[in-house]
Amino acid sequence: MIVVMEPRATEAQISKVEEYLISHGFKINLNRGEVLTVIAAIGDKRLINGHAISSLEGVHDVKFVQEPYKLAAKQAQDHDTVITFPNGVKIGGLEKPVLMVGPCSVEQEYEGLLKVAIAAKEMGCDFLRGGAFKPRTSPYDFQGLEEKGLQYLARAREATGLLVVTEVMDTVDIPLVEKYADVLQVGARNMQNFKLLKALGQCKKPVMLKRGGAASIREFLLAAEHIMYHGNPNVILCERGIKSFDDSFTRNTLDISAVPVIRKYSHLPIIVDPSHGTGKRYLIEPMGKAALIAGAHGLMMEVHHDPDHASSDGAQSLTIEQFKEVTRRLNKLIGRIDYDNKMNS
């Protein structure tokens, strides 16, 4: 931590700041310049209130050298986090990227969900995603099937072996969702729902945390920190686009640069959702490829058996045939499976 004193700070004021820092366990290095005096303080900043230092007389500014997130930071451990599921699927580190696919919402017709799940399994995907609880901007839009939707997802898992990813919106729903899902998703609207994050820190299943539409990368990592701080180290980050000034052509601005930035500063796995990130199905493939090349540990793509009649987000969902074509090319890009040779052998 760096404390910059005012140009006219008195010796008494400087000494008071030094005494305050030393009393909180910091080691002090005093640097006197021609204009300013700078105090370099080495110690655990969690033991001190930065605002309290700023309020001391003679203090001009307080700068923190280390990032405020500790558990999610690269320095917290000497290896990247790799989350291993009971069926052997792994995500993170140097593992091959995973694919999470499925409809935005689980709908009344179970056969449609099953068609998507079977296609996903055929193409070598690892996860089936689908919303049983749906946070919608309008109260008149489809809100999800709730437990019935969770049961549909569990049936599709039993039929295909795919792992289930679904959103949890409220602390009271965690036990129910945890009963059915393999990964509990926190939607963008809930990224800073700290009560929910705290509760998810106490559950046993991995959590996928989506970036809020107006969240900085630092705020994103701090949200993950809340989950980890309360006991759950298995957090998957998901970049799904941020709000921008230009929404004429895309739903959000997909921040591909967040992938290498997070891989530099955090050990947590990060995936990208180009469906929500763009809102356009024709952009899913190029932005998915860009994300993988940038270092993403996986992709989340929306796929629907009949997107034109989907209950939500049909415009950003691939048809099953489109999904197969896109996934063939994605699999070749990441060296996952050469389906052309497989089909001919």
Secondary structure, 3 states (H helix, E strand, C coil): CEEEECCCCCHHHHHHHHHHHHHCCCEEEEEECCCCEEEEEECCHHHCCHHHHHCCCCEEEEECCCCCCCCCEHHHCCCCCCEECCCCCEECCCCCCEEEEECCECCCCHHHHHHHHHHHHHCCCCEEECECCCCCCCCCCCCCCCHHHHHHHHHHHHHHCCEEEEECCCHHHHHHHHHHCCEEEECHHHCCCHHHHHHHCCCCCCEEEECCCCCCHHHHHHHHHHHHHCCCCCEEEEECCECCCCCCCCCCECCCCHHHHHHHHECCCEEECHHHHHCCHHHHHHHHHHHHHHCCCEEEEEECCCHHHCCCCHHHCECHHHHHHHHHHHHHHCCCCCHHHHHHC
